[in-house]
């Protein structure tokens, strides 16, 4: 679970919540949700998108940060093995 409190108006928004997961210890996938405002609903913007390793997953997250003008820090990212 991410450590970010998405109901806190002091948190910068829009914000991405990310989950990086693997199926075989080597292949990473990314799920991303966009929080437009504090306490609002999250919108899933990508599901099970393949990434080339953990570096590729972080690159993908950065691409979506730019696309949506959103913030996403370490406390917004969950990594599951």
Biopython code that builds the backbone (N, CA, C, O; Angstrom):
import numpy as np
from Bio.PDB.StructureBuilder import StructureBuilder

atoms = [
    (1, "UNK", "N", (0.843, -1.184, 0.000)),
    (1, "UNK", "CA", (0.000, 0.000, 0.000)),
    (1, "UNK", "C", (0.883, 1.241, 0.000)),
    (1, "UNK", "O", (1.914, 1.280, 0.671)),
    (2, "UNK", "N", (0.472, 2.248, -0.755)),
    (2, "UNK", "CA", (1.230, 3.496, -0.743)),
    (2, "UNK", "C", (1.114, 4.185, 0.614)),
    (2, "UNK", "O", (0.145, 3.984, 1.346)),
    (3, "UNK", "N", (2.110, 4.993, 0.934)),
    (3, "UNK", "CA", (2.124, 5.703, 2.204)),
    (3, "UNK", "C", (1.442, 7.061, 2.100)),
    (3, "UNK", "O", (1.166, 7.692, 3.121)),
    (4, "UNK", "N", (1.171, 7.513, 0.896)),
    (4, "UNK", "CA", (0.554, 8.819, 0.690)),
    (4, "UNK", "C", (-0.905, 8.801, 1.129)),
    (4, "UNK", "O", (-1.634, 7.848, 0.858)),
    (5, "UNK", "N", (-1.320, 9.866, 1.811)),
    (5, "UNK", "CA", (-2.723, 10.044, 2.197)),
    (5, "UNK", "C", (-3.401, 10.856, 1.098)),
    (5, "UNK", "O", (-3.214, 12.070, 1.012)),
    (6, "UNK", "N", (-4.182, 10.191, 0.266)),
    (6, "UNK", "CA", (-4.814, 10.848, -0.874)),
    (6, "UNK", "C", (-6.048, 11.669, -0.479)),
    (6, "UNK", "O", (-6.734, 12.213, -1.344)),
    (7, "UNK", "N", (-6.325, 11.754, 0.817)),
    (7, "UNK", "CA", (-7.415, 12.617, 1.289)),
    (7, "UNK", "C", (-6.880, 13.920, 1.873)),
    (7, "UNK", "O", (-7.661, 14.806, 2.218)),
    (8, "UNK", "N", (-5.563, 14.047, 1.989)),
    (8, "UNK", "CA", (-4.931, 15.218, 2.596)),
    (8, "UNK", "C", (-4.803, 16.348, 1.579)),
    (8, "UNK", "O", (-4.063, 16.205, 0.605)),
    (9, "UNK", "N", (-5.497, 17.461, 1.775)),
    (9, "UNK", "CA", (-5.423, 18.569, 0.818)),
    (9, "UNK", "C", (-4.037, 19.219, 0.756)),
    (9, "UNK", "O", (-3.751, 19.966, -0.180)),
    (10, "UNK", "N", (-3.172, 18.946, 1.741)),
    (10, "UNK", "CA", (-1.809, 19.484, 1.726)),
    (10, "UNK", "C", (-0.899, 18.721, 0.745)),
    (10, "UNK", "O", (0.175, 19.200, 0.382)),
    (11, "UNK", "N", (-1.346, 17.531, 0.327)),
    (11, "UNK", "CA", (-0.602, 16.733, -0.643)),
    (11, "UNK", "C", (-0.814, 17.352, -2.018)),
    (11, "UNK", "O", (-1.930, 17.752, -2.348)),
    (12, "UNK", "N", (0.233, 17.436, -2.820)),
    (12, "UNK", "CA", (0.108, 18.019, -4.162)),
    (12, "UNK", "C", (-0.723, 17.153, -5.091)),
    (12, "UNK", "O", (-0.542, 15.937, -5.146)),
    (13, "UNK", "N", (-1.620, 17.773, -5.808)),
    (13, "UNK", "CA", (-2.470, 17.075, -6.784)),
    (13, "UNK", "C", (-2.428, 17.844, -8.092)),
    (13, "UNK", "O", (-2.228, 19.059, -8.074)),
    (14, "UNK", "N", (-2.610, 17.184, -9.216)),
    (14, "UNK", "CA", (-2.924, 15.764, -9.393)),
    (14, "UNK", "C", (-1.743, 14.896, -9.002)),
    (14, "UNK", "O", (-0.600, 15.352, -8.959)),
    (15, "UNK", "N", (-2.043, 13.631, -8.717)),
    (15, "UNK", "CA", (-1.032, 12.710, -8.197)),
    (15, "UNK", "C", (-1.283, 11.323, -8.769)),
    (15, "UNK", "O", (-2.428, 10.909, -8.947)),
    (16, "UNK", "N", (-0.200, 10.614, -9.054)),
    (16, "UNK", "CA", (-0.293, 9.237, -9.517)),
    (16, "UNK", "C", (-0.019, 8.268, -8.376)),
    (16, "UNK", "O", (0.888, 8.479, -7.570)),
    (17, "UNK", "N", (-0.800, 7.223, -8.318)),
    (17, "UNK", "CA", (-0.551, 6.085, -7.431)),
    (17, "UNK", "C", (-0.100, 4.945, -8.334)),
    (17, "UNK", "O", (-0.759, 4.651, -9.332)),
    (18, "UNK", "N", (0.997, 4.308, -8.002)),
    (18, "UNK", "CA", (1.569, 3.284, -8.873)),
    (18, "UNK", "C", (1.751, 1.962, -8.135)),
    (18, "UNK", "O", (2.037, 1.917, -6.939)),
    (19, "UNK", "N", (1.572, 0.902, -8.894)),
    (19, "UNK", "CA", (1.878, -0.440, -8.390)),
    (19, "UNK", "C", (2.736, -1.125, -9.446)),
    (19, "UNK", "O", (2.327, -1.261, -10.599)),
    (20, "UNK", "N", (3.921, -1.552, -9.046)),
    (20, "UNK", "CA", (4.818, -2.306, -9.912)),
    (20, "UNK", "C", (4.795, -3.750, -9.414)),
    (20, "UNK", "O", (5.004, -4.012, -8.229)),
    (21, "UNK", "N", (4.540, -4.678, -10.326)),
    (21, "UNK", "CA", (4.463, -6.074, -9.920)),
    (21, "UNK", "C", (5.120, -6.962, -10.969)),
    (21, "UNK", "O", (5.324, -6.554, -12.113)),
    (22, "UNK", "N", (5.443, -8.172, -10.560)),
    (22, "UNK", "CA", (6.147, -9.104, -11.437)),
    (22, "UNK", "C", (5.444, -10.454, -11.467)),
    (22, "UNK", "O", (4.762, -10.845, -10.520)),
    (23, "UNK", "N", (5.629, -11.151, -12.578)),
    (23, "UNK", "CA", (5.041, -12.486, -12.665)),
    (23, "UNK", "C", (6.082, -13.586, -12.535)),
    (23, "UNK", "O", (5.745, -14.724, -12.209)),
    (24, "UNK", "N", (7.344, -13.257, -12.786)),
    (24, "UNK", "CA", (8.374, -14.292, -12.766)),
    (24, "UNK", "C", (9.686, -13.828, -12.142)),
    (24, "UNK", "O", (10.721, -14.471, -12.316)),
    (25, "UNK", "N", (9.646, -12.735, -11.431)),
    (25, "UNK", "CA", (10.854, -12.196, -10.833)),
    (25, "UNK", "C", (11.678, -11.329, -11.758)),
    (25, "UNK", "O", (12.624, -10.674, -11.319)),
    (26, "UNK", "N", (11.329, -11.315, -13.041)),
    (26, "UNK", "CA", (12.078, -10.537, -14.025)),
    (26, "UNK", "C", (11.218, -9.576, -14.839)),
    (26, "UNK", "O", (11.689, -8.513, -15.244)),
    (27, "UNK", "N", (9.978, -9.937, -15.078)),
    (27, "UNK", "CA", (9.110, -9.143, -15.936)),
    (27, "UNK", "C", (8.204, -8.265, -15.084)),
    (27, "UNK", "O", (7.367, -8.767, -14.334)),
    (28, "UNK", "N", (8.377, -6.945, -15.205)),
    (28, "UNK", "CA", (7.583, -6.018, -14.414)),
    (28, "UNK", "C", (6.387, -5.496, -15.221)),
    (28, "UNK", "O", (6.452, -5.312, -16.436)),
    (29, "UNK", "N", (5.311, -5.273, -14.496)),
    (29, "UNK", "CA", (4.110, -4.652, -15.031)),
    (29, "UNK", "C", (3.762, -3.472, -14.145)),
    (29, "UNK", "O", (4.132, -3.435, -12.972)),
    (30, "UNK", "N", (3.046, -2.505, -14.711)),
    (30, "UNK", "CA", (2.697, -1.292, -13.978)),
    (30, "UNK", "C", (1.195, -1.054, -14.057)),
    (30, "UNK", "O", (0.597, -1.138, -15.130)),
    (31, "UNK", "N", (0.600, -0.760, -12.917)),
    (31, "UNK", "CA", (-0.770, -0.261, -12.821)),
    (31, "UNK", "C", (-0.659, 1.166, -12.298)),
    (31, "UNK", "O", (0.098, 1.423, -11.362)),
    (32, "UNK", "N", (-1.402, 2.091, -12.889)),
    (32, "UNK", "CA", (-1.369, 3.491, -12.457)),
    (32, "UNK", "C", (-2.775, 4.039, -12.295)),
    (32, "UNK", "O", (-3.671, 3.765, -13.094)),
    (33, "UNK", "N", (-2.942, 4.827, -11.229)),
    (33, "UNK", "CA", (-4.197, 5.520, -10.986)),
    (33, "UNK", "C", (-3.909, 7.008, -10.837)),
    (33, "UNK", "O", (-2.875, 7.394, -10.290)),
    (34, "UNK", "N", (-4.801, 7.823, -11.312)),
    (34, "UNK", "CA", (-4.675, 9.273, -11.206)),
    (34, "UNK", "C", (-5.661, 9.788, -10.172)),
    (34, "UNK", "O", (-6.861, 9.524, -10.245)),
    (35, "UNK", "N", (-5.130, 10.531, -9.206)),
    (35, "UNK", "CA", (-5.942, 11.238, -8.217)),
    (35, "UNK", "C", (-5.936, 12.702, -8.636)),
    (35, "UNK", "O", (-4.889, 13.348, -8.592)),
    (36, "UNK", "N", (-7.082, 13.234, -9.041)),
    (36, "UNK", "CA", (-7.135, 14.624, -9.495)),
    (36, "UNK", "C", (-7.186, 15.612, -8.350)),
    (36, "UNK", "O", (-6.665, 16.723, -8.451)),
    (37, "UNK", "N", (-7.829, 15.197, -7.238)),
    (37, "UNK", "CA", (-7.936, 16.083, -6.078)),
    (37, "UNK", "C", (-8.002, 15.248, -4.807)),
    (37, "UNK", "O", (-8.305, 14.056, -4.837)),
    (38, "UNK", "N", (-7.713, 15.903, -3.697)),
    (38, "UNK", "CA", (-7.731, 15.227, -2.400)),
    (38, "UNK", "C", (-9.114, 14.664, -2.101)),
    (38, "UNK", "O", (-10.118, 15.369, -2.207)),
    (39, "UNK", "N", (-9.155, 13.413, -1.732)),
    (39, "UNK", "CA", (-10.408, 12.774, -1.349)),
    (39, "UNK", "C", (-11.305, 12.411, -2.510)),
    (39, "UNK", "O", (-12.386, 11.860, -2.303)),
    (40, "UNK", "N", (-10.884, 12.707, -3.722)),
    (40, "UNK", "CA", (-11.697, 12.374, -4.898)),
    (40, "UNK", "C", (-11.551, 10.910, -5.267)),
    (40, "UNK", "O", (-10.904, 10.133, -4.565)),
    (41, "UNK", "N", (-12.155, 10.557, -6.363)),
    (41, "UNK", "CA", (-12.038, 9.189, -6.845)),
    (41, "UNK", "C", (-10.764, 9.046, -7.653)),
    (41, "UNK", "O", (-10.307, 9.999, -8.283)),
    (42, "UNK", "N", (-10.194, 7.854, -7.633)),
    (42, "UNK", "CA", (-9.019, 7.615, -8.463)),
    (42, "UNK", "C", (-9.461, 7.015, -9.795)),
    (42, "UNK", "O", (-10.400, 6.222, -9.861)),
    (43, "UNK", "N", (-8.772, 7.407, -10.830)),
    (43, "UNK", "CA", (-9.069, 6.960, -12.188)),
    (43, "UNK", "C", (-7.923, 6.079, -12.660)),
    (43, "UNK", "O", (-6.774, 6.522, -12.670)),
    (44, "UNK", "N", (-8.208, 4.839, -13.051)),
    (44, "UNK", "CA", (-7.136, 3.971, -13.528)),
    (44, "UNK", "C", (-6.739, 4.409, -14.929)),
    (44, "UNK", "O", (-7.573, 4.450, -15.834)),
    (45, "UNK", "N", (-5.453, 4.737, -15.105)),
    (45, "UNK", "CA", (-4.977, 5.232, -16.398)),
    (45, "UNK", "C", (-4.202, 4.178, -17.175)),
    (45, "UNK", "O", (-4.059, 4.301, -18.392)),
    (46, "UNK", "N", (-3.706, 3.164, -16.518)),
    (46, "UNK", "CA", (-3.105, 2.024, -17.209)),
    (46, "UNK", "C", (-3.183, 0.804, -16.298)),
    (46, "UNK", "O", (-3.114, 0.903, -15.073)),
    (47, "UNK", "N", (-3.329, -0.346, -16.945)),
    (47, "UNK", "CA", (-3.449, -1.597, -16.185)),
    (47, "UNK", "C", (-2.577, -2.656, -16.837)),
    (47, "UNK", "O", (-2.671, -2.900, -18.040)),
    (48, "UNK", "N", (-1.740, -3.274, -16.043)),
    (48, "UNK", "CA", (-0.891, -4.380, -16.485)),
    (48, "UNK", "C", (-0.043, -4.007, -17.705)),
    (48, "UNK", "O", (0.129, -4.807, -18.624)),
    (49, "UNK", "N", (0.479, -2.784, -17.697)),
    (49, "UNK", "CA", (1.336, -2.368, -18.800)),
    (49, "UNK", "C", (2.741, -2.919, -18.575)),
    (49, "UNK", "O", (3.351, -2.691, -17.531)),
    (50, "UNK", "N", (3.240, -3.644, -19.566)),
    (50, "UNK", "CA", (4.559, -4.266, -19.448)),
    (50, "UNK", "C", (5.651, -3.207, -19.429)),
    (50, "UNK", "O", (5.575, -2.198, -20.131)),
    (51, "UNK", "N", (6.668, -3.456, -18.613)),
    (51, "UNK", "CA", (7.822, -2.565, -18.517)),
    (51, "UNK", "C", (9.091, -3.406, -18.613)),
    (51, "UNK", "O", (9.123, -4.553, -18.166)),
    (52, "UNK", "N", (10.122, -2.831, -19.193)),
    (52, "UNK", "CA", (11.400, -3.535, -19.351)),
    (52, "UNK", "C", (12.204, -3.433, -18.058)),
    (52, "UNK", "O", (13.108, -2.605, -17.950)),
    (53, "UNK", "N", (11.880, -4.261, -17.092)),
    (53, "UNK", "CA", (12.586, -4.247, -15.821)),
    (53, "UNK", "C", (12.136, -3.105, -14.927)),
    (53, "UNK", "O", (11.246, -2.335, -15.286)),
    (54, "UNK", "N", (12.756, -3.003, -13.764)),
    (54, "UNK", "CA", (12.364, -1.993, -12.784)),
    (54, "UNK", "C", (12.677, -0.596, -13.296)),
    (54, "UNK", "O", (11.914, 0.337, -13.045)),
    (55, "UNK", "N", (13.793, -0.433, -14.015)),
    (55, "UNK", "CA", (14.113, 0.882, -14.581)),
    (55, "UNK", "C", (13.069, 1.292, -15.614)),
    (55, "UNK", "O", (12.684, 2.459, -15.687)),
    (56, "UNK", "N", (12.618, 0.340, -16.401)),
    (56, "UNK", "CA", (11.579, 0.611, -17.390)),
    (56, "UNK", "C", (10.263, 0.984, -16.725)),
    (56, "UNK", "O", (9.518, 1.818, -17.240)),
    (57, "UNK", "N", (9.977, 0.372, -15.586)),
    (57, "UNK", "CA", (8.754, 0.695, -14.848)),
    (57, "UNK", "C", (8.795, 2.143, -14.365)),
    (57, "UNK", "O", (7.804, 2.867, -14.463)),
    (58, "UNK", "N", (9.944, 2.555, -13.846)),
    (58, "UNK", "CA", (10.067, 3.939, -13.371)),
    (58, "UNK", "C", (10.041, 4.929, -14.536)),
    (58, "UNK", "O", (9.527, 6.039, -14.395)),
    (59, "UNK", "N", (10.585, 4.539, -15.668)),
    (59, "UNK", "CA", (10.517, 5.387, -16.867)),
    (59, "UNK", "C", (9.060, 5.559, -17.300)),
    (59, "UNK", "O", (8.634, 6.661, -17.646)),
    (60, "UNK", "N", (8.313, 4.476, -17.277)),
    (60, "UNK", "CA", (6.896, 4.528, -17.637)),
    (60, "UNK", "C", (6.122, 5.442, -16.688)),
    (60, "UNK", "O", (5.286, 6.233, -17.127)),
    (61, "UNK", "N", (6.399, 5.332, -15.395)),
    (61, "UNK", "CA", (5.752, 6.210, -14.426)),
    (61, "UNK", "C", (6.071, 7.670, -14.737)),
    (61, "UNK", "O", (5.183, 8.522, -14.693)),
    (62, "UNK", "N", (7.336, 7.963, -15.051)),
    (62, "UNK", "CA", (7.720, 9.335, -15.388)),
    (62, "UNK", "C", (7.002, 9.845, -16.629)),
    (62, "UNK", "O", (6.628, 11.016, -16.686)),
    (63, "UNK", "N", (6.802, 8.985, -17.623)),
    (63, "UNK", "CA", (6.069, 9.383, -18.829)),
    (63, "UNK", "C", (4.633, 9.785, -18.484)),
    (63, "UNK", "O", (4.117, 10.768, -19.014)),
    (64, "UNK", "N", (3.998, 9.030, -17.602)),
    (64, "UNK", "CA", (2.639, 9.358, -17.201)),
    (64, "UNK", "C", (2.599, 10.600, -16.309)),
    (64, "UNK", "O", (1.626, 11.353, -16.341)),
    (65, "UNK", "N", (3.640, 10.817, -15.520)),
    (65, "UNK", "CA", (3.718, 12.047, -14.721)),
    (65, "UNK", "C", (3.690, 13.259, -15.647)),
    (65, "UNK", "O", (2.972, 14.227, -15.397)),
    (66, "UNK", "N", (4.462, 13.196, -16.695)),
    (66, "UNK", "CA", (4.512, 14.301, -17.659)),
    (66, "UNK", "C", (3.173, 14.434, -18.380)),
    (66, "UNK", "O", (2.645, 15.537, -18.521)),
    (67, "UNK", "N", (2.633, 13.321, -18.828)),
    (67, "UNK", "CA", (1.364, 13.328, -19.576)),
    (67, "UNK", "C", (0.238, 13.989, -18.784)),
    (67, "UNK", "O", (-0.546, 14.755, -19.343)),
    (68, "UNK", "N", (0.156, 13.698, -17.488)),
    (68, "UNK", "CA", (-0.935, 14.211, -16.666)),
    (68, "UNK", "C", (-0.536, 15.406, -15.802)),
    (68, "UNK", "O", (-1.366, 15.932, -15.060)),
    (69, "UNK", "N", (0.718, 15.839, -15.887)),
    (69, "UNK", "CA", (1.173, 16.946, -15.046)),
    (69, "UNK", "C", (1.027, 16.610, -13.575)),
    (69, "UNK", "O", (0.689, 17.467, -12.759)),
    (70, "UNK", "N", (1.285, 15.355, -13.244)),
    (70, "UNK", "CA", (1.041, 14.848, -11.899)),
    (70, "UNK", "C", (2.343, 14.635, -11.143)),
    (70, "UNK", "O", (3.421, 14.548, -11.732)),
    (71, "UNK", "N", (2.216, 14.552, -9.830)),
    (71, "UNK", "CA", (3.324, 14.200, -8.961)),
    (71, "UNK", "C", (3.239, 12.707, -8.656)),
    (71, "UNK", "O", (2.159, 12.117, -8.660)),
    (72, "UNK", "N", (4.392, 12.116, -8.393)),
    (72, "UNK", "CA", (4.447, 10.713, -7.983)),
    (72, "UNK", "C", (5.813, 10.491, -7.359)),
    (72, "UNK", "O", (6.831, 10.502, -8.051)),
    (73, "UNK", "N", (5.829, 10.291, -6.058)),
    (73, "UNK", "CA", (7.086, 10.079, -5.344)),
    (73, "UNK", "C", (7.167, 8.663, -4.807)),
    (73, "UNK", "O", (6.272, 7.850, -5.040)),
    (74, "UNK", "N", (8.246, 8.369, -4.085)),
    (74, "UNK", "CA", (8.433, 7.016, -3.554)),
    (74, "UNK", "C", (7.267, 6.534, -2.679)),
    (74, "UNK", "O", (6.974, 5.338, -2.654)),
    (75, "UNK", "N", (6.606, 7.442, -1.967)),
    (75, "UNK", "CA", (5.490, 7.037, -1.110)),
    (75, "UNK", "C", (4.220, 6.725, -1.886)),
    (75, "UNK", "O", (3.241, 6.250, -1.310)),
    (76, "UNK", "N", (4.228, 6.989, -3.187)),
    (76, "UNK", "CA", (3.074, 6.678, -4.041)),
    (76, "UNK", "C", (3.229, 5.362, -4.774)),
    (76, "UNK", "O", (2.305, 4.914, -5.453)),
    (77, "UNK", "N", (4.397, 4.735, -4.643)),
    (77, "UNK", "CA", (4.716, 3.546, -5.412)),
    (77, "UNK", "C", (4.780, 2.312, -4.513)),
    (77, "UNK", "O", (5.488, 2.297, -3.506)),
    (78, "UNK", "N", (4.034, 1.287, -4.893)),
    (78, "UNK", "CA", (4.062, -0.007, -4.225)),
    (78, "UNK", "C", (4.743, -0.995, -5.162)),
    (78, "UNK", "O", (4.380, -1.085, -6.334)),
    (79, "UNK", "N", (5.720, -1.733, -4.663)),
    (79, "UNK", "CA", (6.404, -2.745, -5.456)),
    (79, "UNK", "C", (6.060, -4.108, -4.878)),
    (79, "UNK", "O", (6.297, -4.368, -3.698)),
    (80, "UNK", "N", (5.500, -4.978, -5.711)),
    (80, "UNK", "CA", (5.129, -6.329, -5.277)),
    (80, "UNK", "C", (5.937, -7.336, -6.085)),
    (80, "UNK", "O", (6.076, -7.214, -7.302)),
    (81, "UNK", "N", (6.463, -8.329, -5.386)),
    (81, "UNK", "CA", (7.231, -9.395, -6.067)),
    (81, "UNK", "C", (6.314, -10.477, -6.558)),
    (81, "UNK", "O", (6.773, -11.453, -7.152)),
]
sb = StructureBuilder()
sb.init_structure("model")
sb.init_model(0)
sb.init_chain("A")
sb.init_seg("    ")
for serial, (resi, resn, name, xyz) in enumerate(atoms, 1):
    if name == "N":
        sb.init_residue(resn, " ", resi, " ")
    sb.init_atom(name, np.array(xyz, "f"), 0.0, 1.0, " ", f" {name:<3s}", serial, name[0])
structure = sb.get_structure()
